[in-house]
Amino acid sequence: DLCRKTGCKTYIVHTSAAQSLEHIRKGKAEGLPLYCETCPQYLLLDETAYYQPLPDSLKYVISPPLRSKDDQEALWLAIQDGTVDTISTDHCPFNTLGQKDLGINDFTKIPNGAGGVEHRLKLLFTYGVLTGKINLQQFVALISTNAARIFGLYPRKGEIAVGSDADLVIWDPISISEISVKTNAQTCDEDIFERTKIKGSAWKVMIKGDFYDN
């Protein structure tokens, strides 16, 4: 309603529920300047993670929470039909020890969120592209081009063209790895994607024409 009344661009983040997607889809069909984002945790994890005993379940306390497998499937369909525009992470790298465990005796004290920014591209490539849920063009749009368009940075960003910034990721589609707190760049003591098998990774990163260490 706010978007409809004001006509302002509205960016809905961390979409996780099928019911929310229906409202967003309806608004887009009306021509409203409405944009939708979701995160890998809502595409790959579900509410059964909360059935684990303490303290294992603490790391999954995020906002909004993990939903059902039906909601998960609805998100993939919304990505395929263009309802979801971008994939980000809501990166909040809390430790279990000394942070998340504050909620064991008083849930109001638990910090909400999980780390994940370094896994975003690899997870979407492995479980989106390689499973056939999305193609490479959709992959690039979800992680780069759409965001550049939404936030007024296109075509300086989000495009490989003469005059655009030479910000590039050269992707290795065959590298194989496994997510682990032992090898993460982030320093959390837990990872919600621990032991997840991954295929593909950034081989080289270029920023404005200069290569940087990965």
C-alpha beads as a LAMMPS data file, in Angstrom:
LAMMPS data file: protein, C-alpha beads

214 atoms
213 bonds

1 atom types
1 bond types

-500.0 500.0 xlo xhi
-500.0 500.0 ylo yhi
-500.0 500.0 zlo zhi

Masses

1 110.0

Atoms # bond

1 1 1 0.000 0.000 0.000
2 1 1 2.855 2.401 0.804
3 1 1 4.370 1.843 -2.627
4 1 1 1.000 2.331 -4.299
5 1 1 0.225 5.551 -2.424
6 1 1 3.634 7.190 -2.811
7 1 1 4.823 5.829 -6.146
8 1 1 8.273 5.475 -4.593
9 1 1 10.582 2.606 -5.413
10 1 1 10.124 -0.027 -2.715
11 1 1 12.702 -2.726 -2.059
12 1 1 11.438 -5.641 0.031
13 1 1 14.278 -7.528 1.672
14 1 1 14.740 -11.057 3.042
15 1 1 11.503 -12.348 1.525
16 1 1 10.875 -15.809 2.932
17 1 1 7.166 -16.666 2.744
18 1 1 4.949 -17.733 -0.145
19 1 1 2.178 -15.404 1.027
20 1 1 4.519 -12.405 0.806
21 1 1 5.464 -13.373 -2.727
22 1 1 1.834 -13.308 -3.815
23 1 1 1.453 -9.692 -2.653
24 1 1 4.699 -8.719 -4.386
25 1 1 3.693 -10.494 -7.588
26 1 1 0.332 -8.712 -7.566
27 1 1 1.982 -5.321 -7.037
28 1 1 4.415 -5.882 -9.878
29 1 1 1.538 -6.882 -12.154
30 1 1 -0.053 -3.494 -11.381
31 1 1 3.123 -1.813 -12.566
32 1 1 4.249 -0.626 -9.130
33 1 1 7.991 0.148 -8.726
34 1 1 8.333 -2.839 -6.416
35 1 1 11.474 -4.942 -6.027
36 1 1 12.111 -8.140 -4.127
37 1 1 15.187 -9.693 -2.524
38 1 1 15.752 -13.019 -0.799
39 1 1 18.744 -14.846 0.668
40 1 1 20.373 -18.282 0.238
41 1 1 19.293 -19.433 3.697
42 1 1 15.637 -19.190 2.683
43 1 1 16.308 -21.113 -0.531
44 1 1 18.348 -23.938 0.979
45 1 1 17.402 -24.326 4.659
46 1 1 14.016 -24.824 6.299
47 1 1 12.330 -24.713 9.682
48 1 1 13.350 -28.266 10.621
49 1 1 16.735 -26.766 11.581
50 1 1 15.021 -25.465 14.726
51 1 1 14.205 -29.003 15.854
52 1 1 17.848 -29.641 16.675
53 1 1 18.804 -29.601 20.368
54 1 1 20.550 -26.661 21.987
55 1 1 23.063 -25.233 21.323
56 1 1 23.072 -26.544 17.708
57 1 1 19.821 -24.806 16.777
58 1 1 20.956 -21.375 17.996
59 1 1 22.888 -20.512 14.853
60 1 1 19.678 -20.675 12.793
61 1 1 17.943 -17.889 14.725
62 1 1 17.588 -15.250 12.022
63 1 1 15.026 -12.625 11.030
64 1 1 12.769 -13.523 9.395
65 1 1 13.043 -17.156 10.515
66 1 1 13.505 -20.153 8.271
67 1 1 10.210 -21.277 6.746
68 1 1 8.673 -24.471 5.396
69 1 1 9.763 -26.482 2.377
70 1 1 6.633 -25.216 0.603
71 1 1 7.791 -21.639 1.131
72 1 1 11.222 -22.654 -0.139
73 1 1 9.737 -24.042 -3.336
74 1 1 7.642 -20.896 -3.789
75 1 1 10.818 -18.799 -3.589
76 1 1 12.515 -20.787 -6.356
77 1 1 9.429 -20.394 -8.545
78 1 1 9.422 -16.652 -7.819
79 1 1 13.054 -16.444 -8.882
80 1 1 12.232 -18.234 -12.112
81 1 1 9.290 -15.974 -12.986
82 1 1 11.101 -12.744 -12.095
83 1 1 9.208 -11.888 -8.919
84 1 1 12.482 -12.060 -6.978
85 1 1 15.002 -9.568 -8.368
86 1 1 18.121 -10.042 -6.264
87 1 1 19.879 -12.501 -3.961
88 1 1 21.852 -11.066 -1.053
89 1 1 22.718 -12.460 2.393
90 1 1 21.735 -10.285 5.385
91 1 1 25.268 -11.026 6.604
92 1 1 25.311 -10.948 10.436
93 1 1 28.236 -13.101 11.597
94 1 1 27.472 -13.789 15.260
95 1 1 29.339 -16.378 17.309
96 1 1 27.452 -19.013 19.253
97 1 1 29.843 -18.756 22.203
98 1 1 29.255 -15.499 24.016
99 1 1 26.590 -14.183 21.635
100 1 1 23.965 -16.640 20.388
101 1 1 24.134 -18.623 23.637
102 1 1 22.835 -15.574 25.505
103 1 1 19.402 -16.711 24.351
104 1 1 19.474 -20.134 25.991
105 1 1 17.869 -18.912 29.216
106 1 1 16.330 -15.707 27.854
107 1 1 15.372 -15.796 24.177
108 1 1 14.976 -12.015 24.058
109 1 1 18.755 -11.691 24.411
110 1 1 19.745 -13.768 21.381
111 1 1 21.191 -11.766 18.464
112 1 1 19.373 -12.494 15.202
113 1 1 21.341 -13.319 12.083
114 1 1 24.018 -15.483 10.500
115 1 1 27.100 -15.015 8.355
116 1 1 27.104 -15.913 4.698
117 1 1 28.348 -13.174 2.379
118 1 1 31.314 -15.256 1.209
119 1 1 29.037 -18.176 0.257
120 1 1 26.387 -16.314 -1.756
121 1 1 27.690 -16.814 -5.301
122 1 1 28.857 -20.376 -4.705
123 1 1 25.565 -21.483 -3.174
124 1 1 23.444 -19.912 -5.913
125 1 1 25.646 -21.382 -8.636
126 1 1 25.704 -24.872 -7.092
127 1 1 22.058 -25.164 -6.089
128 1 1 20.542 -22.838 -8.679
129 1 1 22.494 -23.101 -11.925
130 1 1 23.847 -26.636 -11.620
131 1 1 20.454 -28.036 -10.586
132 1 1 18.744 -26.384 -13.557
133 1 1 16.566 -24.089 -11.444
134 1 1 18.097 -21.011 -13.105
135 1 1 20.389 -20.398 -16.067
136 1 1 23.653 -18.462 -16.161
137 1 1 21.957 -15.296 -17.393
138 1 1 19.545 -15.367 -14.457
139 1 1 22.463 -16.043 -12.104
140 1 1 24.274 -12.896 -13.268
141 1 1 21.084 -10.834 -13.124
142 1 1 20.305 -11.951 -9.570
143 1 1 23.761 -11.248 -8.177
144 1 1 24.739 -8.167 -10.179
145 1 1 22.760 -6.626 -13.031
146 1 1 19.376 -6.295 -11.334
147 1 1 20.859 -4.615 -8.260
148 1 1 22.763 -2.163 -10.459
149 1 1 19.532 -1.269 -12.263
150 1 1 17.461 -0.938 -9.078
151 1 1 19.951 1.323 -7.316
152 1 1 20.719 3.546 -10.295
153 1 1 24.229 2.255 -10.986
154 1 1 23.558 0.682 -14.394
155 1 1 25.293 0.646 -16.877
156 1 1 28.372 1.861 -15.010
157 1 1 27.979 -1.281 -12.884
158 1 1 26.341 -4.578 -13.779
159 1 1 27.380 -4.534 -17.446
160 1 1 30.421 -5.614 -19.437
161 1 1 30.708 -2.829 -22.009
162 1 1 32.940 -0.004 -23.196
163 1 1 32.620 2.790 -20.650
164 1 1 31.446 0.558 -17.798
165 1 1 33.646 0.025 -14.745
166 1 1 35.925 -2.985 -15.184
167 1 1 34.568 -4.731 -12.095
168 1 1 34.666 -8.409 -12.978
169 1 1 34.593 -11.811 -11.337
170 1 1 36.193 -14.579 -13.384
171 1 1 34.337 -17.714 -12.333
172 1 1 35.778 -21.211 -12.040
173 1 1 32.779 -23.518 -12.623
174 1 1 34.510 -26.801 -11.762
175 1 1 36.303 -26.157 -8.467
176 1 1 34.973 -28.314 -5.640
177 1 1 34.930 -27.377 -1.967
178 1 1 33.053 -27.800 1.282
179 1 1 31.947 -24.977 3.559
180 1 1 33.664 -25.098 6.934
181 1 1 34.358 -22.690 9.776
182 1 1 37.942 -23.917 9.555
183 1 1 38.445 -22.383 6.107
184 1 1 35.992 -19.457 6.129
185 1 1 37.213 -15.891 5.794
186 1 1 34.636 -14.823 8.376
187 1 1 35.686 -15.622 11.947
188 1 1 32.438 -17.040 13.350
189 1 1 32.602 -20.221 15.407
190 1 1 29.531 -21.596 13.586
191 1 1 28.229 -21.629 10.008
192 1 1 24.641 -22.399 9.038
193 1 1 25.976 -24.005 5.834
194 1 1 28.635 -26.111 7.570
195 1 1 29.639 -29.194 5.506
196 1 1 27.611 -28.029 2.481
197 1 1 29.230 -29.266 -0.731
198 1 1 30.000 -26.529 -3.254
199 1 1 30.962 -26.504 -6.918
200 1 1 32.325 -23.319 -8.456
201 1 1 34.210 -20.354 -7.027
202 1 1 35.660 -16.964 -7.895
203 1 1 39.006 -17.497 -9.624
204 1 1 39.975 -13.857 -10.132
205 1 1 38.426 -10.580 -8.985
206 1 1 39.003 -7.334 -10.882
207 1 1 38.052 -3.898 -9.550
208 1 1 38.274 -0.999 -12.019
209 1 1 40.785 -2.904 -14.110
210 1 1 43.041 -4.112 -11.306
211 1 1 43.163 -7.719 -10.118
212 1 1 42.882 -8.299 -6.382
213 1 1 43.829 -11.225 -4.180
214 1 1 40.865 -13.506 -3.565

Bonds

1 1 1 2
2 1 2 3
3 1 3 4
4 1 4 5
5 1 5 6
6 1 6 7
7 1 7 8
8 1 8 9
9 1 9 10
10 1 10 11
11 1 11 12
12 1 12 13
13 1 13 14
14 1 14 15
15 1 15 16
16 1 16 17
17 1 17 18
18 1 18 19
19 1 19 20
20 1 20 21
21 1 21 22
22 1 22 23
23 1 23 24
24 1 24 25
25 1 25 26
26 1 26 27
27 1 27 28
28 1 28 29
29 1 29 30
30 1 30 31
31 1 31 32
32 1 32 33
33 1 33 34
34 1 34 35
35 1 35 36
36 1 36 37
37 1 37 38
38 1 38 39
39 1 39 40
40 1 40 41
41 1 41 42
42 1 42 43
43 1 43 44
44 1 44 45
45 1 45 46
46 1 46 47
47 1 47 48
48 1 48 49
49 1 49 50
50 1 50 51
51 1 51 52
52 1 52 53
53 1 53 54
54 1 54 55
55 1 55 56
56 1 56 57
57 1 57 58
58 1 58 59
59 1 59 60
60 1 60 61
61 1 61 62
62 1 62 63
63 1 63 64
64 1 64 65
65 1 65 66
66 1 66 67
67 1 67 68
68 1 68 69
69 1 69 70
70 1 70 71
71 1 71 72
72 1 72 73
73 1 73 74
74 1 74 75
75 1 75 76
76 1 76 77
77 1 77 78
78 1 78 79
79 1 79 80
80 1 80 81
81 1 81 82
82 1 82 83
83 1 83 84
84 1 84 85
85 1 85 86
86 1 86 87
87 1 87 88
88 1 88 89
89 1 89 90
90 1 90 91
91 1 91 92
92 1 92 93
93 1 93 94
94 1 94 95
95 1 95 96
96 1 96 97
97 1 97 98
98 1 98 99
99 1 99 100
100 1 100 101
101 1 101 102
102 1 102 103
103 1 103 104
104 1 104 105
105 1 105 106
106 1 106 107
107 1 107 108
108 1 108 109
109 1 109 110
110 1 110 111
111 1 111 112
112 1 112 113
113 1 113 114
114 1 114 115
115 1 115 116
116 1 116 117
117 1 117 118
118 1 118 119
119 1 119 120
120 1 120 121
121 1 121 122
122 1 122 123
123 1 123 124
124 1 124 125
125 1 125 126
126 1 126 127
127 1 127 128
128 1 128 129
129 1 129 130
130 1 130 131
131 1 131 132
132 1 132 133
133 1 133 134
134 1 134 135
135 1 135 136
136 1 136 137
137 1 137 138
138 1 138 139
139 1 139 140
140 1 140 141
141 1 141 142
142 1 142 143
143 1 143 144
144 1 144 145
145 1 145 146
146 1 146 147
147 1 147 148
148 1 148 149
149 1 149 150
150 1 150 151
151 1 151 152
152 1 152 153
153 1 153 154
154 1 154 155
155 1 155 156
156 1 156 157
157 1 157 158
158 1 158 159
159 1 159 160
160 1 160 161
161 1 161 162
162 1 162 163
163 1 163 164
164 1 164 165
165 1 165 166
166 1 166 167
167 1 167 168
168 1 168 169
169 1 169 170
170 1 170 171
171 1 171 172
172 1 172 173
173 1 173 174
174 1 174 175
175 1 175 176
176 1 176 177
177 1 177 178
178 1 178 179
179 1 179 180
180 1 180 181
181 1 181 182
182 1 182 183
183 1 183 184
184 1 184 185
185 1 185 186
186 1 186 187
187 1 187 188
188 1 188 189
189 1 189 190
190 1 190 191
191 1 191 192
192 1 192 193
193 1 193 194
194 1 194 195
195 1 195 196
196 1 196 197
197 1 197 198
198 1 198 199
199 1 199 200
200 1 200 201
201 1 201 202
202 1 202 203
203 1 203 204
204 1 204 205
205 1 205 206
206 1 206 207
207 1 207 208
208 1 208 209
209 1 209 210
210 1 210 211
211 1 211 212
212 1 212 213
213 1 213 214
